[in-house]
Amino acid sequence: MTPTVPWSVVLFDLDGTITDSAPGITSTLSHTLEEMGRPIPSPAELLAFVGPPILDGFAALGLDLEQSHEALALYRARYSTIGAYDSSVYAGMAETIRAVADAGIPIALATSKPESQARRILEHYGLDDNFVFIGGASEDETRSEKADVIAHVLENLRARHVDTSRPVMVGDRIHDVEGAMVHGLPVVFASWGYGSEAEQAGTIAAAADPAELRDILLGGVRAAA
């Protein structure tokens, strides 16, 4: 009997879903704003930066476009060498990713982090070989909104002849939910991440931990007879 899988492809967010990246992001943001002589928000306010496109966060702090790009350059210079690796993979997440891949379901990444940076992080944690495609923001941030990233990922999956007829998105913020909905993707919410309960609205399920996520994603798999 051929195994039956519930999804034809799974798209994963990175920050707050696969990795607890808040320490590196918030410390890099604090350093960036300090370098620019800007007030440093509270830890709770800094946490709101984790997940959404970073230029949106700078705009929310009152930086104009020129200042935001200055901040982006400072941020990336430090984050690429220090902040990116001040993170950890959530307990059980590596096992869930490998279980989904081993079940024959293609996996892709869809993150608002720059694509090259996301690839280095997955390589650092030895997870990159589980992914058919690693998609993220463009280096110039013209592609950073989650809906645009998802469109980019789906296009590249189809170019690789991956079946995208039954996709699902896994993420932890409202940006993941809203971006997926633009393309008609159902969303499983990663409740261990940085999003609030209110951000779960419109999702098909919420997983309390990576083990529960594995059960949700593999719920329709039957062992081969």
Contacts in CASP RR format, 6 or more apart in sequence:
PFRMAT RR
TARGET T0000
AUTHOR 0000-0000-0000
METHOD contacts of the structure
MODEL  1
MTPTVPWSVVLFDLDGTITDSAPGITSTLSHTLEEMGRPIPSPAELLAFV
GPPILDGFAALGLDLEQSHEALALYRARYSTIGAYDSSVYAGMAETIRAV
ADAGIPIALATSKPESQARRILEHYGLDDNFVFIGGASEDETRSEKADVI
AHVLENLRARHVDTSRPVMVGDRIHDVEGAMVHGLPVVFASWGYGSEAEQ
AGTIAAAADPAELRDILLGGVRAAA
1 222 0 8 1.000
1 224 0 8 1.000
1 225 0 8 1.000
2 224 0 8 1.000
3 103 0 8 1.000
3 104 0 8 1.000
3 221 0 8 1.000
3 222 0 8 1.000
3 223 0 8 1.000
3 224 0 8 1.000
4 220 0 8 1.000
4 221 0 8 1.000
4 222 0 8 1.000
5 103 0 8 1.000
5 104 0 8 1.000
5 105 0 8 1.000
5 218 0 8 1.000
5 220 0 8 1.000
5 221 0 8 1.000
6 166 0 8 1.000
6 217 0 8 1.000
6 218 0 8 1.000
6 219 0 8 1.000
6 220 0 8 1.000
6 221 0 8 1.000
7 105 0 8 1.000
7 166 0 8 1.000
7 167 0 8 1.000
7 168 0 8 1.000
7 217 0 8 1.000
8 105 0 8 1.000
8 106 0 8 1.000
8 162 0 8 1.000
8 163 0 8 1.000
8 164 0 8 1.000
8 165 0 8 1.000
8 166 0 8 1.000
8 167 0 8 1.000
9 105 0 8 1.000
9 106 0 8 1.000
9 107 0 8 1.000
9 108 0 8 1.000
9 132 0 8 1.000
9 157 0 8 1.000
9 162 0 8 1.000
9 163 0 8 1.000
9 164 0 8 1.000
9 166 0 8 1.000
9 167 0 8 1.000
9 168 0 8 1.000
10 100 0 8 1.000
10 105 0 8 1.000
10 106 0 8 1.000
10 107 0 8 1.000
10 108 0 8 1.000
10 167 0 8 1.000
10 168 0 8 1.000
10 169 0 8 1.000
10 170 0 8 1.000
10 217 0 8 1.000
11 107 0 8 1.000
11 108 0 8 1.000
11 109 0 8 1.000
11 110 0 8 1.000
11 150 0 8 1.000
11 153 0 8 1.000
11 167 0 8 1.000
11 168 0 8 1.000
11 169 0 8 1.000
11 170 0 8 1.000
11 180 0 8 1.000
11 185 0 8 1.000
12 18 0 8 1.000
12 97 0 8 1.000
12 107 0 8 1.000
12 108 0 8 1.000
12 109 0 8 1.000
12 110 0 8 1.000
12 169 0 8 1.000
12 170 0 8 1.000
12 171 0 8 1.000
13 51 0 8 1.000
13 109 0 8 1.000
13 110 0 8 1.000
13 111 0 8 1.000
13 169 0 8 1.000
13 170 0 8 1.000
13 171 0 8 1.000
13 172 0 8 1.000
13 173 0 8 1.000
13 176 0 8 1.000
13 190 0 8 1.000
14 21 0 8 1.000
14 109 0 8 1.000
14 111 0 8 1.000
14 113 0 8 1.000
14 118 0 8 1.000
14 121 0 8 1.000
14 122 0 8 1.000
15 21 0 8 1.000
15 22 0 8 1.000
15 25 0 8 1.000
15 50 0 8 1.000
15 51 0 8 1.000
15 111 0 8 1.000
15 113 0 8 1.000
15 172 0 8 1.000
15 194 0 8 1.000
16 22 0 8 1.000
16 50 0 8 1.000
16 51 0 8 1.000
16 90 0 8 1.000
16 171 0 8 1.000
16 172 0 8 1.000
16 173 0 8 1.000
16 190 0 8 1.000
16 192 0 8 1.000
16 193 0 8 1.000
16 194 0 8 1.000
17 90 0 8 1.000
17 93 0 8 1.000
17 170 0 8 1.000
17 171 0 8 1.000
17 172 0 8 1.000
17 176 0 8 1.000
17 190 0 8 1.000
17 193 0 8 1.000
18 89 0 8 1.000
18 90 0 8 1.000
18 93 0 8 1.000
18 97 0 8 1.000
18 122 0 8 1.000
18 127 0 8 1.000
19 87 0 8 1.000
19 88 0 8 1.000
19 89 0 8 1.000
19 90 0 8 1.000
19 93 0 8 1.000
19 121 0 8 1.000
19 125 0 8 1.000
20 87 0 8 1.000
20 88 0 8 1.000
20 89 0 8 1.000
20 90 0 8 1.000
20 193 0 8 1.000
21 50 0 8 1.000
21 84 0 8 1.000
21 86 0 8 1.000
21 87 0 8 1.000
22 47 0 8 1.000
22 50 0 8 1.000
22 87 0 8 1.000
22 194 0 8 1.000
23 83 0 8 1.000
23 86 0 8 1.000
23 87 0 8 1.000
24 79 0 8 1.000
24 82 0 8 1.000
24 83 0 8 1.000
24 84 0 8 1.000
24 86 0 8 1.000
24 87 0 8 1.000
25 46 0 8 1.000
25 49 0 8 1.000
25 50 0 8 1.000
25 79 0 8 1.000
25 83 0 8 1.000
26 43 0 8 1.000
26 46 0 8 1.000
26 47 0 8 1.000
26 49 0 8 1.000
26 50 0 8 1.000
27 83 0 8 1.000
27 86 0 8 1.000
28 75 0 8 1.000
28 78 0 8 1.000
28 79 0 8 1.000
28 82 0 8 1.000
28 83 0 8 1.000
29 46 0 8 1.000
29 49 0 8 1.000
29 75 0 8 1.000
30 40 0 8 1.000
30 46 0 8 1.000
31 74 0 8 1.000
31 78 0 8 1.000
32 71 0 8 1.000
32 74 0 8 1.000
32 75 0 8 1.000
32 78 0 8 1.000
33 39 0 8 1.000
33 40 0 8 1.000
33 41 0 8 1.000
33 61 0 8 1.000
33 71 0 8 1.000
34 40 0 8 1.000
35 74 0 8 1.000
36 67 0 8 1.000
36 70 0 8 1.000
36 71 0 8 1.000
36 74 0 8 1.000
38 61 0 8 1.000
38 63 0 8 1.000
40 46 0 8 1.000
41 61 0 8 1.000
47 194 0 8 1.000
48 57 0 8 1.000
48 60 0 8 1.000
49 57 0 8 1.000
50 194 0 8 1.000
51 112 0 8 1.000
51 172 0 8 1.000
51 173 0 8 1.000
51 175 0 8 1.000
51 194 0 8 1.000
52 112 0 8 1.000
52 173 0 8 1.000
52 175 0 8 1.000
53 112 0 8 1.000
53 137 0 8 1.000
53 141 0 8 1.000
53 144 0 8 1.000
53 145 0 8 1.000
53 146 0 8 1.000
53 175 0 8 1.000
54 72 0 8 1.000
54 75 0 8 1.000
54 112 0 8 1.000
54 141 0 8 1.000
54 144 0 8 1.000
55 68 0 8 1.000
55 72 0 8 1.000
55 141 0 8 1.000
55 144 0 8 1.000
56 144 0 8 1.000
58 67 0 8 1.000
58 68 0 8 1.000
58 71 0 8 1.000
58 72 0 8 1.000
59 68 0 8 1.000
63 71 0 8 1.000
72 141 0 8 1.000
76 114 0 8 1.000
79 117 0 8 1.000
80 117 0 8 1.000
84 117 0 8 1.000
84 120 0 8 1.000
84 121 0 8 1.000
84 124 0 8 1.000
85 121 0 8 1.000
85 124 0 8 1.000
87 121 0 8 1.000
89 125 0 8 1.000
89 127 0 8 1.000
90 192 0 8 1.000
90 210 0 8 1.000
91 210 0 8 1.000
92 209 0 8 1.000
92 210 0 8 1.000
92 211 0 8 1.000
93 210 0 8 1.000
94 125 0 8 1.000
94 127 0 8 1.000
95 210 0 8 1.000
95 214 0 8 1.000
96 210 0 8 1.000
96 211 0 8 1.000
96 213 0 8 1.000
96 214 0 8 1.000
96 217 0 8 1.000
97 107 0 8 1.000
97 127 0 8 1.000
97 130 0 8 1.000
98 130 0 8 1.000
99 214 0 8 1.000
99 218 0 8 1.000
100 107 0 8 1.000
100 214 0 8 1.000
100 217 0 8 1.000
100 218 0 8 1.000
101 107 0 8 1.000
101 130 0 8 1.000
103 218 0 8 1.000
103 221 0 8 1.000
105 217 0 8 1.000
105 218 0 8 1.000
106 132 0 8 1.000
106 157 0 8 1.000
106 162 0 8 1.000
106 163 0 8 1.000
107 130 0 8 1.000
107 131 0 8 1.000
107 132 0 8 1.000
108 131 0 8 1.000
108 132 0 8 1.000
108 133 0 8 1.000
108 134 0 8 1.000
108 135 0 8 1.000
108 153 0 8 1.000
108 156 0 8 1.000
108 157 0 8 1.000
108 162 0 8 1.000
109 118 0 8 1.000
109 122 0 8 1.000
109 131 0 8 1.000
109 133 0 8 1.000
109 134 0 8 1.000
109 135 0 8 1.000
109 136 0 8 1.000
109 153 0 8 1.000
110 135 0 8 1.000
110 136 0 8 1.000
110 146 0 8 1.000
110 149 0 8 1.000
110 150 0 8 1.000
110 153 0 8 1.000
110 169 0 8 1.000
111 118 0 8 1.000
111 135 0 8 1.000
111 136 0 8 1.000
111 137 0 8 1.000
111 149 0 8 1.000
112 136 0 8 1.000
112 137 0 8 1.000
112 144 0 8 1.000
112 145 0 8 1.000
112 146 0 8 1.000
112 149 0 8 1.000
112 175 0 8 1.000
113 121 0 8 1.000
113 136 0 8 1.000
113 137 0 8 1.000
114 136 0 8 1.000
114 137 0 8 1.000
114 138 0 8 1.000
114 139 0 8 1.000
115 134 0 8 1.000
115 135 0 8 1.000
115 136 0 8 1.000
115 137 0 8 1.000
115 138 0 8 1.000
115 139 0 8 1.000
116 139 0 8 1.000
118 134 0 8 1.000
118 135 0 8 1.000
118 136 0 8 1.000
119 128 0 8 1.000
119 134 0 8 1.000
122 128 0 8 1.000
122 131 0 8 1.000
122 134 0 8 1.000
128 134 0 8 1.000
132 157 0 8 1.000
132 160 0 8 1.000
132 162 0 8 1.000
133 153 0 8 1.000
133 156 0 8 1.000
133 157 0 8 1.000
133 160 0 8 1.000
133 162 0 8 1.000
135 149 0 8 1.000
135 152 0 8 1.000
135 153 0 8 1.000
135 156 0 8 1.000
136 143 0 8 1.000
136 149 0 8 1.000
136 152 0 8 1.000
136 153 0 8 1.000
137 143 0 8 1.000
137 144 0 8 1.000
137 149 0 8 1.000
138 144 0 8 1.000
143 149 0 8 1.000
143 152 0 8 1.000
145 175 0 8 1.000
145 179 0 8 1.000
146 175 0 8 1.000
146 176 0 8 1.000
146 178 0 8 1.000
146 179 0 8 1.000
146 180 0 8 1.000
147 178 0 8 1.000
147 179 0 8 1.000
147 182 0 8 1.000
147 183 0 8 1.000
150 169 0 8 1.000
150 179 0 8 1.000
150 180 0 8 1.000
150 182 0 8 1.000
150 183 0 8 1.000
150 185 0 8 1.000
151 183 0 8 1.000
154 164 0 8 1.000
154 167 0 8 1.000
154 183 0 8 1.000
157 164 0 8 1.000
158 164 0 8 1.000
167 185 0 8 1.000
168 185 0 8 1.000
168 186 0 8 1.000
168 187 0 8 1.000
168 188 0 8 1.000
168 204 0 8 1.000
168 217 0 8 1.000
169 176 0 8 1.000
169 177 0 8 1.000
169 179 0 8 1.000
169 180 0 8 1.000
169 185 0 8 1.000
169 186 0 8 1.000
169 187 0 8 1.000
169 188 0 8 1.000
170 176 0 8 1.000
170 187 0 8 1.000
170 188 0 8 1.000
170 190 0 8 1.000
170 213 0 8 1.000
170 217 0 8 1.000
171 177 0 8 1.000
171 187 0 8 1.000
171 188 0 8 1.000
171 189 0 8 1.000
171 190 0 8 1.000
172 189 0 8 1.000
172 190 0 8 1.000
172 191 0 8 1.000
172 192 0 8 1.000
172 193 0 8 1.000
172 194 0 8 1.000
172 195 0 8 1.000
172 199 0 8 1.000
173 194 0 8 1.000
173 195 0 8 1.000
173 199 0 8 1.000
174 195 0 8 1.000
174 199 0 8 1.000
176 187 0 8 1.000
177 187 0 8 1.000
177 189 0 8 1.000
177 199 0 8 1.000
177 200 0 8 1.000
177 201 0 8 1.000
177 202 0 8 1.000
177 203 0 8 1.000
180 186 0 8 1.000
180 187 0 8 1.000
181 187 0 8 1.000
181 202 0 8 1.000
186 203 0 8 1.000
186 204 0 8 1.000
187 202 0 8 1.000
187 203 0 8 1.000
187 204 0 8 1.000
188 203 0 8 1.000
188 204 0 8 1.000
188 205 0 8 1.000
188 206 0 8 1.000
188 207 0 8 1.000
188 213 0 8 1.000
188 216 0 8 1.000
188 217 0 8 1.000
189 199 0 8 1.000
189 200 0 8 1.000
189 203 0 8 1.000
189 205 0 8 1.000
189 206 0 8 1.000
189 207 0 8 1.000
190 207 0 8 1.000
190 213 0 8 1.000
191 200 0 8 1.000
191 206 0 8 1.000
191 207 0 8 1.000
191 208 0 8 1.000
191 209 0 8 1.000
192 207 0 8 1.000
192 208 0 8 1.000
192 209 0 8 1.000
192 210 0 8 1.000
200 206 0 8 1.000
205 216 0 8 1.000
207 213 0 8 1.000
207 216 0 8 1.000
END
